[in-house]
Amino acid sequence: MDQYPLLLSPLTINQMTLRNRIVMPAIHLNYTPGGKVSDQLVAFYAERAQGGAGLLIVGGCVINDMSGGPVFVSIKSDGDIEGLSRLAEAAHDHGAAIGVQLYMAGAYAHRALIGQQPISSSPHLSGFTKDEARAMTLEEISQVQDDFARAAVRAKKAGLDMVEILGSAGYLICQFLSPKINQREDKYGGSLDNRMRFGLETVAKVRSAVGPEFCVGIRIAGNDFIPGSHTNSEAAQFAQACVEAGVDMINVTGGWHETLVPQITSELPAAGFSYLARGVKRSVGPAVPVAASNRIHGPGLAEDLLTRGDADLVCMCRPLLADPELPKKTAAGRPDLIRRCVACNQGCFDAIPQMQPVGCMVNPRAGREAKVPATAPKASPAQTVVVVGGGPAGCQAAITAAQRGHRVVLLEAAGQLGGQVAWYPQAVEKPDFASIPAWQGATLKELGVEVRLYTQADAESVAALNPAKVIAEGRSPRNRPITSRSSGPRRPRSWTGSSPRAATRSRCWRCCPSWARASAAPPAGSSSARSSASGSRPTPRLRYRPSKKAACGPWWTGRSNSSRPRR
């Protein structure tokens, strides 16, 4: 507590009291087939609550059939209240507050998922989905605002502590705010006051529906990072207007999904968007809590931005995905034991466009909390276990064996733990990866594992330890011959195109959201054909079938092929 006085201090927002300033913001997890709350979702959030988070925000939760489709958590009917009540109970049992994010994508909704043409402030081609959106009528505007309000009432009935209106990342409210998208000529278009009208009326209707004593928040884009759209100045004005319309809390994130500015990857510096929260905080004043978001990966960094006055709360989504016990370890004064997020996106962000459940590279239990116990069962009798190799796999094997009660000796030939990960951060400029051997080393020490560095493992030295089990995790670099251009093609090939560009386009989820099964075999002599013949890859394999209008480049770059610079 002495080390992190602000981060671990309680905060009351309206009638909701948080035990600390750590927020797990909404993240799409792909844990809810058909939109119904599942055991997997409940177990996931129960573990984050047990780990000590102050506030959990579930979502996005679709408010109607146009919002986003059946892959999202549903709050569009009274039949969803029972499942949401399970989430509320699971969080409250462990002392956490919990809310839901009210989700309406507008033009960001995939036509293949909602089964109809997406709606927006004005007709346009979505830069995110590549679907054509149509303009909403005045009747539809009123209907969507009422859907927000009715969803908020359901959240209150379910026993949740708050609702957060989604007004960030390029979703529907952003599409009304942005002068680049909003070309309306009625009262919802034109001046900034008119463009803010849809969002402010939505806030007012939600507030009226839930009453004055229920917490209402809104998540906004601190800067759209879209040329010709809003900057932090307009975001601050909108935030102040939202406070006047009835919100209790402002959650500030970065730009739209289609922006070229990195949002959560390692290219974004740690807490790189805290200045956006600071701009909003200065506008709304000290009485309105503001949350900062994006790449706030540790308690020290979080404490620093709270101390500077950039924000009152910090959003730590992927850090809590990586280690649900981050708040507890912080409160215990042991930040060295935190399993850090390395901003790789391999298990979380990369899983979403593939319609796969979200996981985590450094936390294999993420998403499997209902099936895999948090604590390994104690072994009987305890034995001596020797682990050969101090890379990430060897360290984790030693940690698991020690947690089960075994006496563990880890042998590492190098002078440090980490294996190839020890040098990887310098080679590829990904410093977050250095945290892997750091927290593993601290955990090994905490568990009493005997680590022997500069120790070559041979039959004699291992036998001298009289182990019951030996786990060998060392690896040698694999040298693959590089053929010259004259001896064969070097460019990667795919079944759906002869060039890397065509191969990338064929896998683009933004253009081609539905899976298709390839019926044809790979070209004879190709690497796919050879691997299929050897049994290492089944045939046929899954791929995306692109639409005729597929014109975008790699989905992770957010740019179109037509705009890609020539080299």
VENURNOR-V544617 format. One record per helix or strand. SS is the DSSP state (H for helix, E for strand). FROM is the first residue (numbers start at 1). TO is the last residue. Records with the same first field share a line. If there is no record, write none. Layout:
SS: FROM-TO ; FROM-TO
This chain:
E: 11-13 ; 16-18 ; 22-24 ; 55-62 ; 73-74 ; 97-103 ; 119-120 ; 124-125 ; 132-135 ; 162-167 ; 215-221 ; 249-253 ; 289-292 ; 313-315 ; 384-388 ; 391-391 ; 407-411 ; 418-418 ; 450-452 ; 469-472 ; 494-494 ; 497-497 ; 515-517 ; 542-544 ; 552-552 ; 560-560
H: 33-35 ; 39-50 ; 78-92 ; 106-108 ; 111-114 ; 138-157 ; 172-177 ; 192-210 ; 232-245 ; 274-284 ; 299-308 ; 317-322 ; 326-331 ; 335-337 ; 349-352 ; 392-403 ; 421-428 ; 431-447 ; 459-463 ; 485-487 ; 500-506 ; 527-534 ; 561-563
